[in-house]
C-alpha cells in the first residue's frame, strides 16, 4: 500500500481507488512502516478485528498542540510549509505504526496559504491572529486526512466527503470567476458557499473530532466567509488585488490538476 501511495495517489479527494484526500495537504498520504510493525500506542489506536486497526476515540489536539509562536514586529517569518511540517510532526508523534510519505504541502497550495495569511494579516492588522487562522487550516486538514487514510469514515460519511468536495469545487470556481469577470462579485453568494462548506465539514467529523477541532473549523470558515472580509478582498485596492490575483492563480492550477 505504501509503494502504491507514493506513485498513484494524486488528484481529487475521493474515487473508487481512494486517491489522497484534499485534506491531506493536497499531495500528502499516510503509509504503513515497511514490514515490521511496531506496537501501537493504545491511547490513539485500538484493534477491532484481525488485520484492521482504527483510531481509538475522538482525536483531540492535545498531542498535536503547537505553540502560538512569536512573530517579531516588523519581521515577516511566516511560512505555511514549515508550519505544516511542524503540525504534522506534533499530531503524528504518538502514532507508532504510521510514517509520513511526502507529507509536504505542495508548492501551489503552500503559495495559496501564504497569500491567505498575508491578506488575513492585512485585514485583521494582527499577525498572531492571521498565523492562528492558517495554523487551524493545517490542523484540520491533517486530522481529517488521518481519519480518511485510516478508513474511519462510514459509507454515509464518505458521501459527505463527496458533497464537501463538490461544494469546495463550486466555491473555488466562484472565487476565480468573481475575480476574472468584472462586476460579477456578490459577497453574499460566496459567503453562503463557504458557510455551506463549513456545515458539511462539521457533519463529516461530528463523530470523530472534539469540540476544540469544531471550534477551529468555525474559526477558519467564519473568517473567510465574513462578508466584510470578502468585500475588502475584492476591493479596488491594489494591495488586495495583488493578493487575490495570486490566490486565484493558485486555485486555477489546482482546478486544472483536478485537485479541487
C-alpha positions in Angstrom: 0.0 0.0 0.0 2.8 2.4 0.9 4.6 1.8 -2.5 1.3 2.3 -4.4 0.6 5.5 -2.4 3.9 7.2 -3.4 3.2 6.7 -7.1 -0.5 6.8 -7.6 -2.3 8.9 -5.1 -2.8 12.3 -6.6 -5.7 14.4 -7.7 -9.2 14.5 -6.5 -10.5 13.9 -2.9 -12.2 10.7 -3.5 -12.8 8.0 -6.1 -13.2 4.2 -6.1 -9.4 3.9 -5.9 -9.2 6.3 -3.0 -6.7 8.9 -4.1 -5.4 11.3 -1.5 -7.9 13.5 0.3 -7.5 17.2 -0.4 -7.4 17.5 3.4 -4.0 15.6 3.3 -2.2 18.9 2.5 -3.2 18.2 -1.1 -0.5 15.7 -2.1 0.0 14.0 1.3 -0.7 10.5 2.4 0.0 8.1 5.2 1.6 4.7 4.8 2.4 1.8 7.0 6.0 1.2 8.1 8.0 -1.3 6.0 7.5 -4.9 7.0 7.9 -4.8 10.7 5.1 -3.0 12.6 5.8 -1.6 16.0 3.3 -1.8 18.9 0.7 0.9 18.6 0.1 3.4 21.3 -3.3 2.3 22.8 -4.2 5.9 23.5 -4.5 6.5 19.8 -5.2 3.2 18.1 -7.1 0.1 19.1 -7.6 -3.2 17.3 -11.1 -4.2 16.3 -10.7 -7.2 14.0 -7.8 -9.2 12.6 -5.8 -7.2 10.2 -7.6 -3.9 10.9 -6.7 -1.1 13.2 -8.7 2.0 13.8 -8.2 5.2 15.7 -9.4 4.9 19.3 -12.0 7.5 20.4 -12.1 11.1 19.2 -9.0 12.8 18.0 -8.0 15.8 20.1 -5.4 18.4 19.6 -3.6 17.9 22.9 -0.9 15.7 21.5 -0.6 17.9 18.4 -0.8 21.3 20.0 1.6 23.8 18.6 2.9 26.8 20.4 1.4 30.0 19.2 4.8 31.3 18.2 6.0 34.8 18.3 6.1 36.9 15.2 8.5 39.7 15.9 7.3 43.2 15.0 8.4 44.3 11.6 9.7 40.9 10.6 7.7 38.5 8.4 8.7 35.0 9.3 5.5 33.1 8.3 5.9 30.1 6.0 2.9 27.8 5.6 5.1 24.8 4.5 7.2 24.9 7.7 4.1 25.3 9.7 2.5 22.3 8.1 5.6 20.2 8.8 5.5 21.3 12.5 1.9 20.4 12.8 2.4 17.0 11.1 5.3 16.2 13.5 3.2 17.0 16.5 0.0 15.4 15.5 1.6 12.2 14.3 4.3 11.9 17.0 2.4 9.2 19.0 1.2 7.1 16.1 3.9 4.4 16.3 2.9 2.4 13.2 2.5 5.4 10.9 5.1 7.1 8.9 4.7 10.2 6.7 5.0 9.7 2.9 5.5 13.0 1.2 3.8 14.9 4.0 4.7 18.3 2.4 2.3 20.9 1.3 2.8 21.1 -2.4 4.2 24.4 -3.8 0.9 25.6 -5.2 -1.1 25.0 -2.1 1.7 26.5 0.0 1.6 29.7 -2.1 -2.1 29.9 -1.7 -1.8 29.5 2.1 0.9 32.1 2.2 -1.3 34.6 0.3 -4.2 33.9 2.6 -2.0 34.6 5.6 -0.9 37.9 4.1 -4.4 39.1 3.3 -5.7 38.0 6.7 -2.8 39.7 8.4 -3.5 42.9 6.4 -7.3 42.7 7.1 -7.0 41.9 10.8 -3.9 44.0 11.5 -2.9 41.1 13.7 0.0 38.8 12.8 -0.8 36.4 15.6 -4.4 36.0 14.6 -3.6 35.5 10.9 -1.0 32.9 11.9 -3.6 31.1 14.0 -6.1 31.0 11.2 -3.7 29.3 8.8 -2.5 27.0 11.6 -6.1 25.9 12.1 -6.5 25.2 8.4 -3.5 22.9 8.5 -4.5 21.2 11.7 -8.0 20.5 10.4 -6.6 19.2 7.1 -4.1 16.8 8.8 -6.7 15.4 11.3 -9.3 14.7 8.6 -6.5 13.3 6.4 -5.5 10.9 9.1 -9.1 9.7 9.5 -9.6 9.3 5.8 -6.3 7.4 5.2 -7.2 5.0 8.1 -10.7 4.3 6.7 -12.5 5.8 9.6 -15.4 7.3 7.6 -18.6 5.3 7.2 -20.2 4.9 3.8 -22.6 7.7 4.7 -19.7 9.9 5.8 -17.9 9.2 2.6 -20.9 10.6 0.8 -20.5 13.7 2.9 -16.8 13.8 1.8 -18.0 13.8 -1.9 -20.6 16.5 -1.2 -17.9 18.6 0.5 -15.6 18.1 -2.4 -18.2 19.3 -4.9 -19.1 22.3 -2.8 -15.5 23.3 -2.4 -15.0 23.0 -6.1 -18.0 25.3 -6.6 -16.7 27.8 -4.1 -13.2 27.7 -5.7 -14.6 28.3 -9.2 -16.7 31.1 -7.8 -13.7 32.8 -6.2 -11.9 32.8 -9.5 -14.9 33.8 -11.6 -15.7 36.8 -9.4 -12.0 37.9 -9.9 -11.8 37.4 -13.6 -15.2 38.7 -14.7 -15.8 42.4 -13.8 -18.9 43.4 -12.0 -19.9 39.9 -11.0 -18.7 39.8 -7.4 -21.5 39.1 -5.0 -20.3 38.7 -1.4 -23.5 37.0 -0.2 -23.2 34.2 -2.7 -19.5 33.5 -1.9 -20.1 33.7 1.8 -23.0 31.3 1.6 -21.0 28.8 -0.3 -18.2 28.9 2.2 -20.6 28.5 5.1 -22.2 25.5 3.4 -18.7 24.0 3.2 -18.3 24.7 6.9 -21.6 22.9 7.7 -20.6 19.8 5.6 -17.3 19.7 7.4 -18.9 19.7 10.8 -21.2 17.0 9.7 -18.3 14.9 8.4 -16.3 15.0 11.7 -19.2 15.0 14.1 -18.3 11.6 15.5 -14.5 11.8 15.1 -13.2 15.2 16.3 -13.6 17.0 19.6 -15.3 20.4 20.3 -11.9 22.0 20.1 -11.5 20.9 16.5 -15.0 22.0 15.7 -14.1 25.4 17.1 -11.1 25.5 14.7 -13.5 24.8 11.8 -15.7 27.7 12.8 -12.7 29.9 13.3 -11.4 29.3 9.8 -14.7 29.5 7.8 -16.2 32.3 9.8 -13.2 34.4 9.0 -13.1 33.7 5.2 -16.9 33.8 4.8 -17.1 37.2 6.6 -18.9 39.4 4.1 -16.8 42.4 5.2 -13.6 40.5 4.7 -14.8 39.4 1.2 -15.7 43.0 0.3 -12.2 44.2 1.2 -10.6 41.2 -0.6 -12.4 42.1 -3.9 -12.0 45.9 -3.4 -10.1 48.0 -6.0 -7.2 48.4 -3.6 -4.0 47.5 -5.5 -2.6 45.6 -2.5 -5.7 43.4 -2.1 -6.0 42.9 -5.8 -2.4 41.5 -5.8 -3.2 39.0 -3.0 -6.4 38.0 -4.8 -4.7 37.5 -8.2 -2.1 35.2 -6.7 -4.7 33.3 -4.8 -6.8 32.8 -7.9 -3.7 31.8 -10.0 -3.0 29.0 -7.4 -6.7 27.9 -7.4 -6.7 27.8 -11.2 -3.7 25.5 -11.1 -5.4 23.1 -8.6 -8.6 23.2 -10.6 -6.6 22.3 -13.8 -4.9 19.4 -12.0 -8.2 18.1 -10.7 -7.2 18.7 -7.1 -10.1 21.0 -6.4 
